[in-house]
Every structure is written in C-alpha cells, then in structure tokens.
Amino acid sequence: MELFLDCGMSFLERICEAMTPRWYLAGQTVVVMGALDGGEMFVLRSGRLAVERIREQKVVELPFGSTFGELTMLGVVKVRTVSIRALTLCSIYEIPRSTFLDVLGQNPKDKERFDQMHHKNEEVVQNMAKVPTFHACPPRLLLLVYLQAQRRWLAPGDLSLSAPEVRECAVILLQGYAAICSSSGKEIR
C-alpha cells in the first residue's frame, strides 16, 4: 500500500491488527458516492471491483491489491467521490478512520510524515489555482485533480507526451515551458 510505504513498523503493525475482513457478493455496493460515512479505507484482497460515477457508469475496474477510500480516511474529502461495486466475489480489508487517527496520534514520526504530505498537497493546490483554467475552482477539487492525475517531470526535448496513448489526455503544465507540435513534429505557434 503506497500510502503506508514509509511508515514505521509499530504504525504498520497497529494498522494491520485493526484491519477487518469483509466479503461482498457480485453486485453488492461497497461504497456509495456522496455518502457521509465512517471514512474507512479499503484494501482489495481478492476479486474485482468497479469504480462508478453517476447512474452506475463504470469508470475503471480495480484489480487485486488495489486500495480505495484514502481521501476520505485522510479527511481530504468529507463524502465519497465515487461508488465502488463488486463485480465478482470480493474479499476486502477495511481500515477504520478512527483507528488510523488513534494510531497516528501514538506515532509522532508517522504523524509528521502525514502532516508533511498534507502541507505538500496544499502547496500544489495553491500553485494549481494560479493556472487560469482553475482560478474559480474550489481547493478540494484542485486537490482531487492533483491526487488523481498522473504526475510527470520531463526533461527538455522529451517527446513522451506525443505517444498515442497520451494524445487523448489533458495536460496541466505547472512549471516550465512546453511547445505544442503537430503530428509531423513541427511546432505550432
């Protein structure tokens, strides 16, 4: 779990002890979009889940080992931003937010790490708000865009954003300069 990658052993042991196994049948909803619930985080042990938006529209499928609910557990968002539905029989570990906060309070180094992560996220949101497209956006939306976006640092001359799988994506340039080129590689002015 990337979120806990650099955490201390004591912190990890307490989180693992608090994990509650849950089972969901195909078609059962694990998380409801817009719900104000306990703020749990989940780890998919086996099975497949669908991430859904409005009217059960599948956005993406989560494979074995995926985590979800981090934004709610960390207090970044108050309500669930998507619905999660079981596509097959699923075994899921649940991490209660209350336990996470208790364990965090008992592990000062890990608390400092999460505080630094929160500060970094706030700094990025402030930088994103300077982009004209995002001037009127609420900070939480900017944070969600940042957390969900794939981040890349590119060296001068790097053409990786011209790959076919990337051409259909939105690109937000937060630092530096970029040239827009035609499919023949000629710079467009």
Long-range contacts (C-beta under 8 A, 24 or more apart in sequence): 1-43, 1-67, 2-67, 3-41, 3-67, 3-70, 6-113, 7-107, 7-110, 7-113, 8-107, 8-109, 8-110, 10-106, 10-107, 11-103, 11-104, 11-107, 11-110, 14-99, 14-103, 14-106, 14-107, 15-95, 15-99, 15-100, 15-103, 18-95, 18-96, 18-99, 18-100, 18-103, 19-43, 19-93, 19-94, 19-95, 20-93, 20-94, 20-96, 21-45, 21-91, 21-92, 21-93, 21-94, 22-91, 22-92, 22-93, 22-94, 23-89, 23-90, 23-91, 23-92, 24-86, 24-89, 24-90, 24-92, 25-86, 25-89, 26-86, 26-87, 26-88, 26-89, 27-85, 27-86, 28-85, 28-86, 29-83, 29-84, 29-85, 29-86, 30-84, 30-85, 30-86, 30-90, 30-92, 31-68, 31-69, 31-80, 31-82, 31-83, 31-84, 32-80, 32-83, 33-79, 33-80, 33-81, 33-82, 33-83, 34-79, 34-80, 35-79, 35-80, 36-78, 36-79, 37-72, 37-80, 38-96, 38-97, 38-98, 39-69, 39-72, 39-73, 39-75, 39-97, 40-69, 40-72, 40-73, 40-94, 40-95, 40-96, 40-97, 41-67, 41-68, 41-69, 41-70, 41-72, 41-73, 41-94, 41-95, 41-97, 41-100, 42-67, 42-68, 42-69, 42-84, 42-92, 42-93, 42-94, 42-95, 43-67, 43-92, 43-93, 43-95, 44-68, 44-90, 44-91, 44-92, 45-90, 45-91, 45-92, 45-93, 46-89, 46-90, 46-91, 47-86, 47-87, 47-88, 47-89, 47-90, 47-91, 47-92, 48-86, 48-87, 48-88, 48-90, 49-84, 49-85, 49-86, 49-87, 49-90, 50-84, 50-85, 50-86, 50-87, 51-82, 51-83, 51-84, 52-82, 52-83, 52-84, 52-85, 53-82, 53-83, 56-83, 56-85, 61-87, 71-144, 71-147, 72-97, 73-97, 73-100, 74-114, 74-118, 76-121, 76-140, 76-143, 76-144, 76-147, 77-140, 77-144, 81-144, 121-146, 121-147, 124-174, 127-174, 127-175, 128-172, 128-174, 131-172, 131-174, 133-172, 145-172
